[in-house]
Amino acid sequence: MELFDILNKRRSIRAYKKEPLHKEKLLKVLEAARLAQSANNRQPWRFIIIQDEDNKKKIAEICKGKKWVAEASVILAGVAVDTDYRMGNGRPASDIDLSIALTQISLAAVDQSLGTCWIGSFKYDEAMEFLKIPKENIIVGFMTLGYPDESPAPKSRKSMKEIIFREFWGE
């Protein structure tokens, strides 16, 4: 599939078929994350693959009761490590680096005829404890992964004129 076809086809999927994910497809999307760019090539990410039904139900509860989360074949927890490294603006690079890696997962998933949904709203402390993540790391988000059981229509996007400035802010 061509890159712009993938970009145009990607949707947030919240309904999944009850079908186990083929191992090869899972490895392919995780390879996309492994290849992601990061500040100084630090690769400050770890991914927890959650497939056990009881564990998926617990993660759905942690994700503020979103039951559809447990319907996905796989839930990935994206964890930032090396969280002390800062960008020039003082913000942790690991959060952004992990976001880049998760975006690559979502795009590779489309290429593999899979669906994903980024989940950033969850009970942080409960997630950290349940997944036994050391406190020096940060769980940035969850991503569901599986065979889509819906085909959402495209959402409206802002025009280029609304988002692009030339040379200076507002121009």
C-alpha positions in Angstrom: 0.0 0.0 0.0 1.3 3.5 -0.8 2.1 5.9 2.1 -0.6 8.4 1.3 -3.2 5.6 0.9 -2.3 4.4 4.4 -2.4 8.0 5.9 -5.9 8.5 4.3 -7.2 5.1 5.4 -6.1 5.2 9.1 -9.0 5.6 11.5 -9.4 5.1 15.3 -11.1 1.7 15.6 -13.3 0.9 18.5 -14.9 -2.3 17.4 -12.9 -5.5 16.7 -13.6 -8.9 15.3 -13.1 -11.8 17.8 -10.2 -13.2 15.9 -6.7 -13.9 17.2 -4.0 -11.7 15.7 -1.5 -13.5 13.5 1.9 -13.5 15.1 3.5 -12.3 11.9 1.3 -9.2 11.7 2.0 -8.4 15.3 5.8 -8.7 14.7 5.5 -6.5 11.6 3.8 -3.6 13.4 6.2 -3.9 16.3 9.1 -3.7 13.8 7.7 -0.4 12.6 8.0 0.9 16.2 11.5 -0.5 16.5 12.5 1.5 13.4 11.0 4.8 14.6 13.2 7.8 14.9 14.1 9.2 18.3 16.1 12.0 19.8 19.8 11.1 19.6 18.6 7.6 18.6 18.0 6.8 22.3 15.0 4.6 21.4 13.5 5.2 24.9 10.5 2.9 24.6 9.3 -0.5 25.8 6.1 -2.1 24.8 4.0 -4.5 26.9 1.9 -6.9 24.8 -1.4 -7.7 26.6 -3.4 -10.6 25.1 -4.7 -12.5 28.1 -8.5 -12.0 28.3 -8.6 -11.2 32.0 -5.7 -8.8 31.7 -7.4 -7.1 28.8 -10.6 -6.7 30.9 -8.5 -5.1 33.7 -6.9 -2.7 31.2 -10.3 -1.8 29.9 -11.3 -0.9 33.5 -8.1 1.1 33.9 -9.0 2.9 30.7 -12.0 4.3 32.5 -14.4 1.5 31.8 -14.1 1.5 28.0 -15.3 -2.0 27.4 -14.4 -2.0 23.7 -10.7 -1.9 24.7 -10.9 -5.6 25.9 -12.4 -6.6 22.5 -9.1 -5.9 20.7 -6.9 -8.9 20.0 -4.0 -7.1 21.6 -3.5 -4.1 23.8 -0.1 -2.5 23.7 1.1 -0.4 26.6 3.7 2.2 25.4 6.2 2.8 28.2 8.8 5.6 28.1 12.2 4.8 29.6 15.2 7.1 29.9 12.8 9.8 31.0 15.4 12.3 32.3 16.6 13.2 28.9 15.2 16.6 27.9 14.7 18.5 24.7 15.8 22.2 24.3 12.4 23.3 25.5 12.8 21.3 28.8 10.2 18.7 27.9 11.0 15.0 28.2 12.0 13.6 24.8 10.9 10.1 25.7 7.1 11.1 25.5 7.5 12.4 22.0 9.7 9.6 20.9 7.2 7.0 22.2 4.4 8.9 20.4 6.4 8.7 17.1 6.8 4.9 17.6 3.1 4.4 18.4 2.2 6.4 15.3 4.4 4.1 13.2 2.5 1.2 14.8 -0.8 2.6 13.8 0.3 3.2 10.2 1.9 -0.2 9.9 -1.3 -1.7 11.2 -3.3 -0.2 8.3 -0.8 -1.7 5.9 -1.5 -5.1 7.6 -5.3 -4.6 7.4 -5.5 -4.1 11.1 -7.0 -1.3 13.2 -5.7 0.6 16.2 -6.9 3.2 18.6 -4.6 5.4 20.8 -5.8 5.6 24.4 -4.4 8.4 26.5 -7.2 8.7 29.1 -6.5 6.1 31.8 -5.9 5.7 35.5 -2.1 6.2 35.5 -1.2 4.9 38.9 -3.4 1.9 38.6 -1.9 1.1 35.2 1.7 1.4 36.5 0.9 -0.9 39.4 -1.0 -3.5 37.5 1.6 -3.8 34.7 4.5 -3.7 37.3 6.2 -0.8 35.6 9.1 0.6 37.6 8.4 4.1 38.8 11.3 5.7 36.9 9.5 4.9 33.7 6.3 6.5 32.3 3.4 4.8 30.7 2.5 7.2 27.9 -0.6 5.4 26.5 -2.3 2.3 25.4 -3.0 1.2 21.8 -5.6 -1.4 20.9 -4.7 -3.6 17.9 -6.8 -6.1 16.0 -9.0 -6.8 13.0 -11.5 -4.0 12.5 -15.2 -4.7 12.9 -16.2 -1.3 11.7 -15.3 1.2 8.9 -15.7 4.7 10.3 -16.1 7.5 7.9 -13.3 10.0 7.6 -13.4 12.8 10.0 -13.1 16.4 8.9 -9.6 17.9 8.8 -8.5 21.5 9.0 -7.5 23.1 5.7 -3.8 23.7 4.9 -4.5 27.4 5.1 -5.6 26.9 8.8 -2.5 25.1 9.9 0.4 26.5 7.8 2.3 29.8 8.2 5.0 31.0 5.9 8.3 32.1 7.6 6.6 33.6 10.7 3.7 32.9 13.0 0.4 34.2 11.6 1.8 34.9 8.1 
